[in-house]
Amino acid sequence: AMASTSATAPAWRQAIKHAMKKNGRNPASKYAQVATIKPDGSPAVRTVVIRGFLDGFLERCAGRECDALVFCTDNRSSKIGEIARDARGEMAWYFPETREQFRVTGTFATQSATTSAVEGDDARQALWVKMRRGARGQFLWPSPGGARTEDADSGLWNIDEDDASLDDERVGEHFTLVSFHASRIDHLALRTNERIVHEDINGEWVTTRVNP
């Protein structure tokens, strides 16, 4: 069993969970835009699939880290180097059915094959197990963003779902869990024109209603 959510979960987490439930039938509700900072200081944005909260992938979890939002990436992607250099970032998550937007400010942390050897691999392995075998196959593809070779259609992207490399216990070497630890959440509900800002001030969540 995974860690249970505390009854004192922050209000912003409860709001996101409510939106996830109300929008659950719409596949687009799992996609969020995530921005990191390039070495030259300019932003880099891309769409990721949000997999849930970090405590959904840990048997034991305590404190603020439990509320981190989770997605996965390839450790060869540019975002990994960007996060290592500057962990700050933002996320924009729009829920089409309820017409809500969450703008989340915070910091990223990564768990890869290298870091997990030191810090433990529980969450990363649990996330791998929850992935479809077909989705796991992309982590066996050639390096993302690399030049596509002439033999690009030779089957490099067609990983057989029976391949042993996709088994639960064979977590892909390039498979990386990214957790996003929030410090500020700006929640806008377009249907009601309500806007609520949740901000971590000296270790306490402070909630303020502001103009939309």
C-alpha positions as a Python dict, from the first residue, in 0.01 Angstrom:
ca = {
    (1, 'A'): (0, 0, 0),
    (2, 'M'): (116, 350, -76),
    (3, 'A'): (132, 632, 177),
    (4, 'S'): (-203, 764, 285),
    (5, 'T'): (-285, 1130, 235),
    (6, 'S'): (-299, 1327, 555),
    (7, 'A'): (-633, 1479, 653),
    (8, 'T'): (-442, 1806, 675),
    (9, 'A'): (-344, 1805, 307),
    (10, 'P'): (-301, 2165, 192),
    (11, 'A'): (-605, 2332, 37),
    (12, 'W'): (-433, 2364, -302),
    (13, 'R'): (-372, 1989, -319),
    (14, 'Q'): (-736, 1923, -236),
    (15, 'A'): (-837, 2164, -515),
    (16, 'I'): (-613, 1988, -769),
    (17, 'K'): (-740, 1644, -663),
    (18, 'H'): (-1099, 1767, -701),
    (19, 'A'): (-1020, 1899, -1050),
    (20, 'M'): (-848, 1571, -1145),
    (21, 'K'): (-1155, 1376, -1036),
    (22, 'K'): (-1403, 1603, -1216),
    (23, 'N'): (-1195, 1598, -1537),
    (24, 'G'): (-1091, 1233, -1517),
    (25, 'R'): (-1271, 1122, -1835),
    (26, 'N'): (-1091, 1380, -2046),
    (27, 'P'): (-742, 1253, -2140),
    (28, 'A'): (-625, 1611, -2195),
    (29, 'S'): (-663, 1679, -1821),
    (30, 'K'): (-345, 1479, -1753),
    (31, 'Y'): (-128, 1715, -1958),
    (32, 'A'): (45, 2017, -1808),
    (33, 'Q'): (297, 2265, -1946),
    (34, 'V'): (623, 2273, -1754),
    (35, 'A'): (887, 2545, -1784),
    (36, 'T'): (1253, 2513, -1687),
    (37, 'I'): (1538, 2763, -1723),
    (38, 'K'): (1797, 2723, -1999),
    (39, 'P'): (2167, 2795, -1931),
    (40, 'D'): (2130, 3136, -2099),
    (41, 'G'): (1843, 3227, -1864),
    (42, 'S'): (1564, 3195, -2123),
    (43, 'P'): (1262, 2971, -2055),
    (44, 'A'): (1212, 2622, -2200),
    (45, 'V'): (854, 2490, -2197),
    (46, 'R'): (709, 2152, -2290),
    (47, 'T'): (402, 1939, -2218),
    (48, 'V'): (428, 1649, -1973),
    (49, 'V'): (188, 1388, -1838),
    (50, 'I'): (121, 1438, -1467),
    (51, 'R'): (121, 1100, -1291),
    (52, 'G'): (-8, 1214, -951),
    (53, 'F'): (145, 1311, -618),
    (54, 'L'): (471, 1169, -485),
    (55, 'D'): (314, 988, -190),
    (56, 'G'): (123, 776, -441),
    (57, 'F'): (457, 611, -527),
    (58, 'L'): (603, 569, -179),
    (59, 'E'): (517, 329, 101),
    (60, 'R'): (634, 585, 357),
    (61, 'C'): (621, 958, 313),
    (62, 'A'): (633, 1250, 555),
    (63, 'G'): (619, 1626, 527),
    (64, 'R'): (595, 1855, 228),
    (65, 'E'): (761, 1616, -17),
    (66, 'C'): (444, 1402, -16),
    (67, 'D'): (259, 1680, -202),
    (68, 'A'): (509, 1702, -490),
    (69, 'L'): (361, 1653, -837),
    (70, 'V'): (519, 1374, -1043),
    (71, 'F'): (598, 1316, -1410),
    (72, 'C'): (865, 1113, -1588),
    (73, 'T'): (1127, 1193, -1847),
    (74, 'D'): (1435, 1054, -2022),
    (75, 'N'): (1761, 1137, -1843),
    (76, 'R'): (1910, 1229, -2183),
    (77, 'S'): (1658, 1511, -2237),
    (78, 'S'): (1763, 1875, -2208),
    (79, 'K'): (1537, 1940, -1908),
    (80, 'I'): (1756, 1718, -1688),
    (81, 'G'): (2061, 1938, -1738),
    (82, 'E'): (1850, 2251, -1694),
    (83, 'I'): (1711, 2126, -1362),
    (84, 'A'): (2059, 2028, -1240),
    (85, 'R'): (2180, 2381, -1311),
    (86, 'D'): (1873, 2566, -1177),
    (87, 'A'): (1590, 2372, -1013),
    (88, 'R'): (1337, 2657, -1028),
    (89, 'G'): (1040, 2626, -1261),
    (90, 'E'): (672, 2675, -1324),
    (91, 'M'): (380, 2462, -1434),
    (92, 'A'): (56, 2564, -1605),
    (93, 'W'): (-217, 2302, -1574),
    (94, 'Y'): (-556, 2361, -1736),
    (95, 'F'): (-861, 2144, -1673),
    (96, 'P'): (-1099, 2182, -1972),
    (97, 'E'): (-1414, 2027, -1825),
    (98, 'T'): (-1425, 2250, -1517),
    (99, 'R'): (-1240, 2541, -1683),
    (100, 'E'): (-981, 2576, -1409),
    (101, 'Q'): (-617, 2674, -1433),
    (102, 'F'): (-345, 2604, -1179),
    (103, 'R'): (-19, 2797, -1216),
    (104, 'V'): (235, 2634, -990),
    (105, 'T'): (570, 2783, -894),
    (106, 'G'): (832, 2563, -731),
    (107, 'T'): (1146, 2356, -767),
    (108, 'F'): (1218, 2029, -946),
    (109, 'A'): (1399, 1723, -813),
    (110, 'T'): (1496, 1416, -1017),
    (111, 'Q'): (1540, 1049, -937),
    (112, 'S'): (1735, 857, -1202),
    (113, 'A'): (1927, 530, -1221),
    (114, 'T'): (2235, 713, -1089),
    (115, 'T'): (2079, 906, -802),
    (116, 'S'): (1860, 613, -698),
    (117, 'A'): (2165, 397, -628),
    (118, 'V'): (2243, 639, -346),
    (119, 'E'): (1902, 759, -228),
    (120, 'G'): (1681, 456, -288),
    (121, 'D'): (1467, 366, -584),
    (122, 'D'): (1120, 319, -435),
    (123, 'A'): (927, 598, -608),
    (124, 'R'): (1101, 560, -945),
    (125, 'Q'): (1040, 185, -953),
    (126, 'A'): (677, 226, -845),
    (127, 'L'): (621, 477, -1127),
    (128, 'W'): (782, 241, -1382),
    (129, 'V'): (551, -42, -1269),
    (130, 'K'): (244, 181, -1316),
    (131, 'M'): (345, 268, -1674),
    (132, 'R'): (203, 72, -1968),
    (133, 'R'): (462, -154, -2131),
    (134, 'G'): (418, 36, -2458),
    (135, 'A'): (496, 365, -2280),
    (136, 'R'): (806, 211, -2120),
    (137, 'G'): (941, 133, -2466),
    (138, 'Q'): (1016, 498, -2545),
    (139, 'F'): (1300, 489, -2292),
    (140, 'L'): (1478, 236, -2515),
    (141, 'W'): (1466, 469, -2815),
    (142, 'P'): (1771, 661, -2944),
    (143, 'S'): (1868, 981, -2760),
    (144, 'P'): (1582, 1240, -2770),
    (145, 'G'): (1671, 1547, -2975),
    (146, 'G'): (1960, 1370, -3147),
    (147, 'A'): (1994, 1378, -3524),
    (148, 'R'): (1771, 1118, -3688),
    (149, 'T'): (1981, 874, -3887),
    (150, 'E'): (1907, 734, -4233),
    (151, 'D'): (1808, 401, -4081),
    (152, 'A'): (1551, 578, -3863),
    (153, 'D'): (1271, 356, -3991),
    (154, 'S'): (1457, 33, -3929),
    (155, 'G'): (1255, -52, -3621),
    (156, 'L'): (1445, 143, -3356),
    (157, 'W'): (1114, 289, -3240),
    (158, 'N'): (920, -36, -3262),
    (159, 'I'): (995, -202, -2929),
    (160, 'D'): (820, -537, -2890),
    (161, 'E'): (597, -522, -2583),
    (162, 'D'): (719, -870, -2490),
    (163, 'D'): (1078, -743, -2468),
    (164, 'A'): (1223, -841, -2129),
    (165, 'S'): (1371, -491, -2098),
    (166, 'L'): (1017, -367, -2029),
    (167, 'D'): (955, -600, -1734),
    (168, 'D'): (850, -451, -1398),
    (169, 'E'): (1182, -528, -1232),
    (170, 'R'): (1394, -395, -1521),
    (171, 'V'): (1353, -20, -1466),
    (172, 'G'): (1491, 151, -1778),
    (173, 'E'): (1835, 305, -1730),
    (174, 'H'): (1717, 632, -1890),
    (175, 'F'): (1385, 639, -1702),
    (176, 'T'): (1376, 936, -1462),
    (177, 'L'): (1113, 1044, -1211),
    (178, 'V'): (1074, 1421, -1177),
    (179, 'S'): (900, 1565, -871),
    (180, 'F'): (783, 1925, -863),
    (181, 'H'): (772, 2081, -515),
    (182, 'A'): (532, 2374, -501),
    (183, 'S'): (589, 2703, -318),
    (184, 'R'): (305, 2902, -478),
    (185, 'I'): (-17, 2796, -650),
    (186, 'D'): (-240, 3041, -839),
    (187, 'H'): (-581, 2878, -891),
    (188, 'L'): (-819, 3046, -1137),
    (189, 'A'): (-1175, 2916, -1183),
    (190, 'L'): (-1308, 3070, -1505),
    (191, 'R'): (-1670, 2963, -1453),
    (192, 'T'): (-1701, 3154, -1127),
    (193, 'N'): (-1429, 3415, -1188),
    (194, 'E'): (-1269, 3315, -859),
    (195, 'R'): (-893, 3332, -813),
    (196, 'I'): (-716, 3199, -506),
    (197, 'V'): (-343, 3216, -436),
    (198, 'H'): (-182, 2962, -202),
    (199, 'E'): (168, 3061, -92),
    (200, 'D'): (426, 2903, 135),
    (201, 'I'): (524, 3178, 379),
    (202, 'N'): (780, 3075, 641),
    (203, 'G'): (676, 2712, 622),
    (204, 'E'): (300, 2773, 644),
    (205, 'W'): (47, 2774, 361),
    (206, 'V'): (-131, 3108, 338),
    (207, 'T'): (-441, 3130, 116),
    (208, 'T'): (-557, 3462, -30),
    (209, 'R'): (-850, 3546, -257),
    (210, 'V'): (-745, 3793, -527),
    (211, 'N'): (-901, 3959, -830),
    (212, 'P'): (-918, 3732, -1139),
}
